[in-house]
Structures are given as C-alpha cells and as structure tokens.
Amino acid sequence: MIERLDAVELEEIRDDFPILQQRVHGKPLIYFDNAATSQKPRQVIETLNDYYRRYNANVHRGIHALAERATREYELARHTIAKFINAPAPETVVFTRGTTEAINLVAYSWARANLKQGDEILITWMEHHSNIVPWYQVAAATGAVIKRIDLNADGTLAIPAINPRTKLVAVTQCSNVLGTINPVKELAAAAHKVGALILVDGAQSVPHLAVDVQALDADFFVFSGHKMLGPTASGVLYGKRALLEGMPPFMGGGEMIREVSATGFTTNDLPYKFEAGTPNIAESIGLGIAVDYLQKVGLDKIRQHEKEITAYALERLQEMIEIKIYGPLDAEKRGGLVAFTFSDIHPHDLATFFDQEGIAIRAGHHCAMPLHKHLGIGATARASFYLYNTRAEVDALVATLQKAKKFFGACPTGRALGF
C-alpha cells in the first residue's frame, strides 16, 4: 500500500514552519526554492536556540556539565545520521559544513594522495560546480584527466563501459537542474569492477528519498543539512572505514590530533581526525533534529508526496505551449523539481515577476554552467518542491505564468518538451 500525506498531515507539517505563515509583497508566501535551501521547522529552530541558551560549550574537551551535554547531543546527532543513511558505524560519519566541504575533503585528502598522471576522473554533464571544480583542481595538481558521461535525449545518463584508467567516479544521485535520479548503485558496481571508487553527491537526494549507503556500495557519500530542514553550515561525509583510515587529515589543529610533540604529531581516531578545531556544534545537533523530523513524517510519504506534486506540475506546465521543460517527463525518474524556460522571457525577469506575486523560484544556471552550455541555453527558471508544498501552490505557479505571459507580451516558441 502506497503511503501518502493526507490533508490533515500536510496542514500540520505546514504549521511547523513559521516562515510559511508570512506574506511577501502582500501575497501569501509560496516557497519553490527548496533545491537551493529548504525551510526549517520550529523543532530545529528551537534546538538551535536551546543550545545557545542552555548548554553552549565546546565538545569533547571539557569535564563540566555544559561541555558534557554539548558533547552528548553532538554525538547523538552523529548516531542519528549514521542510522538514517545506514552507515555501518557512527565513526564513518564526518561532520562538515556541507556538500562542498565534504567533496573538497575527499579531493584534497584522498584524490591528491592517490591519483597520478593519466588517471581518469569520470563525472557527468549534470554535476553541480561543487562536484566539478575540486576535480579540476585535482587534475591540475596530479595530471589526472576529467572525462564526462553523456546524456540521453530525455536527460538520463548514457551509461558507458567504464575505462580501466578510471580511478574515481563522482556523480550526483539527483540532478539539481534536470531532476534526473541517476542509477548510482549500477555506477558503483561498474566502477568497482575496474577498481575505481565512487563518490555520490546526495545533496538533492537525501532530503527527499530513503538512502542506504551500504546498499548503494558508495565509497564516499556527501550531503548538506540546509537542504533537508537542517541549519546552514551543516553537512556530512560518509566514507568506508578503510578509506577514511588511510587518508591524511584535511586540516590541522585541535581535536584532529592524538599527540603533539616538539617534532611532530599523531592523528586522532575516526571521525575526529577530519574535524579539526571547534566544529559546527549547534548546526550538527540541529541536523540531527531535522533527521528526526523527516523520519517521523516518513521518507516514503515524502517521496510519494513529491512525486505527486511534481507529476501535477509537469502536467499543468505542459498545458502551455510556451514552456520548455528540461529533464525526464516521468515523475518516477526525477526528483521534486522542474527547470524550464518560458517563451522569450529571461528566467531572471520571470523570477522577479514571480517574487512580486509572493512566489520564490530560482533563476540562473543553478551552479551548473557546463550543463546549461551543453544544452545551449544561458539560464533556466526552476521550481523545486518539498514536503510542505501543495497542489494549490502549483496552480498559483501556473496562474502566475499566465499573468507573466500577458505582462511581457511573450511570443509562443512552439511546444518543446525535454531536450
């Protein structure tokens, strides 16, 4: 039986998000920019407030009551997150400030130590800059070569036979532009067959669907807290224990050491050797509470709700001949977002018009410039959905597009769906 969010549950969820109760430019706020950052429930907001009001202290180093509670809550969050993604042990979960830092950690600590001239790093055209630029830097430092997986006509990956020279596959699980959900388990198996590792960018997947890092057989898996109801400056790197143990520290300082002498140092155990200095304590604790919230609602329900909202949005948008949608048209194959162009209206102008109607969408290249250039476009508009969005809000999106058409005097460009 398919689990769904019923009307009562959806209203209760919306009541948990104070920011959704406001008006923007005199209109009720409709928030469709969740792929950039999600809103935060009061449970997370109150957790941050509680930390700073009642037990603000550094972790792991103090023996007073505040430090002990801060440490307990911080490590409890790590256990919660490890269970959430089915990591084999909490110490394989490293707290970072987000996906970007987590990828850079792997790039600097693993890739620079293990890659050499002529080795290949395989990425896709749909990667976020955070999963492109660090590998450019690695290639410049090591002589490794960047290769890309091509796209099919519907925005899915044209999975190739992986070259034995490939040493790392770095791929998003869900595109932040096309919405495509990639077969990372299949890619992991293909990578491992030739002795390569796989890093999975889960920034757009972990907030929206159940993830099991062991079932995926991911060597590294990264994601951000702020896209999944958690605070900004929170995130996670999961890595297989043997890999993490063999990697040098990313940064030096307090906490990442076991002992420092007059001539050198020894590193701390996992995960602390990668958490130098005072960590993002409140943010990591808040991320643990966000995970609790998502689990209470249920990832299966959230995924089903988003599929229904996305399918409805695709259906309504296709009613307009001026719309060109990018990515798969089947909601089963995509995450909860739709990137599109609308006639000859620039996406930035469209986003400004939407803002005046109280609707927050994203416009631009969405930190995916190579993809947009590959598609031959400068920018797209993007509406991205989450557990608190409704079909009525999608109707408002379409109605505002109709208003924009009249306001700008848009000219039909002909129906063009997908690529």
KEDREN-78836 format. One record per residue (C-alpha): residue in one letter; x, y, z. Coordinates in steps of 0.2 Angstrom, whole numbers, padded with zeros to 4 digits, always signed. Each point is the difference from the previous one (the first is absolute). Example, Ala and Ser with C-alpha at 12.3 -4.5 7.8 and 13.67 -1.06 7.14 Angstrom:
A+0062-0022+0039/S+0006+0017-0003/
//
This chain:
M+0000+0000+0000/I+0007+0017-0005/E+0002+0012+0015/R-0006+0018-0003/L-0001+0016+0009/D-0018+0003+0003/A-0007+0018+0001/V+0000+0000+0019/E+0019-0005+0001/L+0004+0012-0013/E-0008+0014+0009/E+0009-0005+0016/I+0017+0000-0009/R-0003+0017-0007/D-0004+0007+0018/D+0017-0006+0005/F+0008+0012-0011/P-0002+0018+0006/I+0008+0008-0016/L-0015-0007-0010/Q-0012+0011+0010/Q+0006+0016-0007/R-0005+0011-0015/V+0012+0007-0013/H-0004+0015-0009/G-0018-0002+0008/K-0002-0017-0007/P+0001-0017+0009/L+0017-0007-0001/I+0002-0015-0012/Y+0017-0007+0002/F+0007-0010-0016/D+0018+0002+0003/N+0003-0016+0010/A+0014-0006-0011/A+0010+0015+0005/T-0004-0001+0019/S-0015-0007+0009/Q-0010+0009+0014/K+0003-0005+0018/P-0014-0007+0012/R-0002+0008+0017/Q+0008-0016+0008/V+0016+0004-0008/I-0001+0018+0003/E-0003-0003+0018/T+0014-0012+0002/L+0012+0013-0006/N-0007+0012+0012/D+0001-0013+0014/Y+0018-0004-0003/Y+0005+0019+0001/R-0011+0003+0015/R+0003-0015+0011/Y+0016-0010-0005/N+0011+0010-0011/A+0018-0008+0002/N+0013-0008-0010/V-0001-0019-0002/H+0012-0014+0005/R+0012+0011+0010/G-0009+0005+0016/I-0005-0009+0015/H-0013+0012+0006/A-0019-0003-0002/L-0003+0012-0015/A+0015-0008-0010/E-0006-0018+0004/R-0018+0004-0006/A+0006+0009-0016/T+0011-0015-0003/R-0014-0012+0003/E-0012+0009-0011/Y+0013+0002-0014/E+0004-0019+0000/L-0018-0005+0001/A-0003+0010-0016/R+0014-0010-0008/H-0008-0016+0005/T-0017+0006-0006/I+0008+0004-0017/A+0010-0016-0002/K-0016-0010+0003/F-0010+0011-0012/I+0012-0004-0015/N+0004-0017+0007/A+0018+0003+0002/P+0008-0015+0008/A+0007+0010+0015/P-0001+0018+0007/E+0018+0003-0002/T-0002-0002-0019/V-0010+0016+0001/V+0010+0016-0001/F-0008+0017+0004/T+0004+0013-0013/R-0008+0017-0004/G-0009-0007-0015/T+0002-0010-0017/T+0013+0012-0007/E+0012-0002+0015/A-0003-0019+0000/I+0005-0002-0018/N+0015+0011+0002/L+0005-0010+0015/V+0001-0016-0011/A+0008+0010-0014/Y+0014+0006+0011/S+0002-0015+0011/W-0003-0015-0011/A+0001+0006-0018/R+0017+0010+0001/A+0008-0014+0010/N-0006-0014-0012/L-0002+0007-0018/K+0014+0002-0012/Q+0004+0005-0018/G-0013-0008-0012/D-0012-0006+0013/E-0018+0004-0005/I-0014+0008+0011/L-0017-0003-0008/I-0014+0013+0004/T-0016+0004-0009/W-0006+0015-0010/M-0013+0003+0014/E+0012+0003+0014/H-0001+0015+0012/H+0015+0011+0000/S+0005-0008+0017/N+0002-0016-0008/I+0010+0007-0015/V+0012+0013+0006/P+0009-0011+0014/W+0003-0013-0014/Y+0007+0014-0012/Q+0012+0005+0014/V+0005-0018+0003/A+0003-0003-0018/A+0011+0016-0001/A+0010-0006+0015/T+0002-0019-0004/G-0001-0001-0019/A-0017-0010+0001/V-0012+0002-0015/I-0019+0005+0002/K-0012-0010-0011/R-0019+0002-0001/I-0015-0012-0002/D-0011+0006-0014/L-0019+0003+0002/N-0014-0008-0009/A-0013+0010-0009/D-0012-0001+0016/G+0013+0006+0012/T+0005-0017+0007/L+0018-0006-0001/A+0007-0010-0014/I+0009-0012+0011/P+0017-0005-0008/A+0012-0014+0003/I+0012+0007+0012/N+0018+0002-0005/P+0013-0010+0010/R+0009+0016+0001/T-0014+0007+0010/K+0004+0002+0019/L-0014+0010+0006/V-0018+0002-0005/A-0008+0016+0007/V-0019+0001-0003/T-0015+0009+0006/Q-0014-0012+0006/C-0013+0013-0006/S+0003+0014-0011/N-0004+0018+0006/V-0005+0005-0017/L-0007-0015-0010/G-0007-0008+0015/T+0007-0017-0006/I+0002-0013+0013/N+0016-0009-0006/P+0003-0019+0002/V+0015+0002+0013/K-0001-0018+0006/E+0003-0006-0018/L+0014+0013-0002/A+0008-0006+0016/A+0000-0018-0006/A+0008+0005-0017/A+0013+0011+0009/H+0005-0013+0012/K+0001-0013-0014/V+0015+0010-0007/G+0007+0004+0017/A-0007+0018+0001/L-0008+0009+0014/I-0017+0009+0000/L-0004+0016+0008/V-0019+0004+0001/D-0007+0017+0002/G-0016-0002+0010/A-0004+0018+0002/Q-0016-0001-0010/S-0004-0018+0005/V+0002-0002+0019/P-0013+0013+0004/H-0013-0008-0011/L+0002-0019-0001/A+0006-0014+0011/V+0019-0003-0003/D+0010-0015+0006/V+0019+0002-0003/Q+0004-0018+0003/A-0013-0006-0013/L+0006+0013-0012/D+0018-0006+0004/A+0006+0018-0001/D+0018+0003+0005/F-0004+0018+0004/F-0017+0008+0002/V-0002+0019+0004/F-0015+0011+0004/S-0005+0017+0008/G-0011+0003+0014/H-0008+0016-0005/K-0009-0009-0015/M-0009-0012+0012/L-0007+0011+0013/G+0016+0002+0010/P+0011+0016+0003/T+0012+0007-0012/A+0018-0004+0002/S-0005-0018+0004/G+0004-0015-0010/V+0008-0018-0001/L+0013-0010-0008/Y-0003-0019+0001/G+0015-0010-0005/K+0005-0019+0001/R+0010-0002+0016/A+0016-0007-0009/L+0000+0015-0012/L-0002+0013+0014/E+0013-0009+0011/G+0012+0001-0015/M-0002+0018-0004/P+0010+0014+0008/P-0009+0014+0009/F-0008+0014-0010/M+0005+0013+0013/G+0011+0002+0015/G-0004+0006+0017/G-0008-0004+0016/E-0011-0016+0001/M+0008-0009-0015/I+0015-0005+0010/R+0004-0014+0012/E+0017+0007+0005/V+0010+0015-0004/S+0019+0000+0004/A+0014+0012-0004/T+0003-0008-0016/G-0016-0006-0007/F-0018-0007+0004/T-0010-0016-0001/T-0018+0001-0006/N-0016-0004+0009/D-0012-0014-0003/L-0015+0001-0012/P-0009+0011-0003/Y+0009+0013+0010/K+0016+0001-0010/F-0011+0009-0013/E-0009+0012+0012/A+0014+0012+0004/G-0003+0014+0012/T-0017+0005+0008/P-0013-0009-0011/N-0017+0007-0006/I-0008-0007+0016/A-0017+0009+0000/E-0002-0003-0018/S+0004-0019+0001/I-0012-0002+0015/G-0013+0009-0010/L+0003-0012-0015/G-0003-0014+0012/I-0017+0007+0004/A-0004+0003-0018/V+0003-0018-0003/D-0012-0005+0014/Y-0013+0011-0008/L+0002-0008-0017/Q-0001-0017+0008/K-0015+0004+0010/V-0009+0005-0016/G+0007-0014-0010/L+0012+0001-0015/D-0012-0012-0010/K-0015+0013+0003/I+0011+0014-0005/R+0006-0008-0016/Q-0017-0004-0005/H-0007+0017+0004/E+0014+0008-0010/K-0003-0012-0015/E-0018+0005+0000/I+0004+0018+0001/T+0013-0001-0013/A-0012-0010-0012/Y-0013+0013+0002/A+0012+0014-0003/L+0006-0009-0016/E-0018-0002-0006/R-0005+0018+0003/L+0016+0007-0007/Q-0002-0010-0016/E-0017+0008-0003/M+0010+0016-0005/I+0007-0001-0017/E+0013+0013+0005/I+0008-0011+0013/K+0016-0011-0003/I+0004-0012+0014/Y+0017-0008+0002/G+0002-0017+0006/P-0011-0016+0001/L-0018+0003-0002/D-0004-0015+0011/A-0001+0005+0019/E+0006-0018+0004/K+0017+0004-0008/R+0003+0017+0008/G+0000+0009+0017/G-0012+0014+0005/L+0006+0014-0011/V-0004+0006-0017/A+0012+0012-0010/F-0007+0008-0015/T+0000+0015-0012/F-0015+0010-0004/S-0001+0007-0018/D+0012+0015-0002/I-0001+0006+0018/H+0017+0000+0009/P-0001-0012+0015/H+0007+0015+0011/D-0015+0011-0006/L-0012-0014+0003/A+0007-0003+0018/T-0002+0018+0004/F-0018+0000-0006/F-0003-0015+0010/D+0007+0008+0016/Q-0012+0014-0002/E-0014-0013+0001/G+0008-0007+0016/I+0007-0016-0009/A+0018-0004+0003/I+0008-0009-0015/R+0018-0001-0005/A+0007+0007-0017/G+0017-0002-0007/H+0012-0014-0004/H-0002-0008+0018/C+0018-0003+0002/A+0000-0011-0016/M+0008+0011-0013/P+0007-0014-0010/L-0017-0009-0001/H-0009+0016-0006/K+0014+0003-0013/H-0002-0018-0006/L-0018+0002-0002/G+0003+0017-0009/I-0009+0011+0012/G+0006+0014+0011/A-0012-0003+0015/T-0016-0008+0006/A-0014+0003+0012/R-0002-0013+0013/A-0014-0005+0012/S+0005-0013+0013/F-0012-0008+0012/Y+0000-0007+0018/L-0011-0009+0012/Y-0009+0016+0005/N-0005+0005-0018/T-0018-0002-0007/R-0009-0003-0016/A-0008+0017+0002/E+0017+0008+0000/V+0004-0008-0016/D-0016+0008-0007/A+0006+0017+0006/L+0016-0003-0009/V-0009-0004-0016/A-0012+0015+0002/T+0015+0011+0003/L+0008-0006-0016/Q-0016+0005-0009/K+0001+0017+0007/A+0018+0002-0005/K-0004-0005-0017/K-0012+0015-0001/F+0011+0012+0009/F+0015-0004-0011/G-0009-0003-0016/A+0009-0017-0002/C+0000-0008-0017/P-0003-0018-0002/T+0016-0010-0004/G-0009-0016-0004/R-0002-0015+0011/A+0017-0007+0005/L+0000-0013+0014/G+0016-0008+0007/F+0015+0003-0011/
//
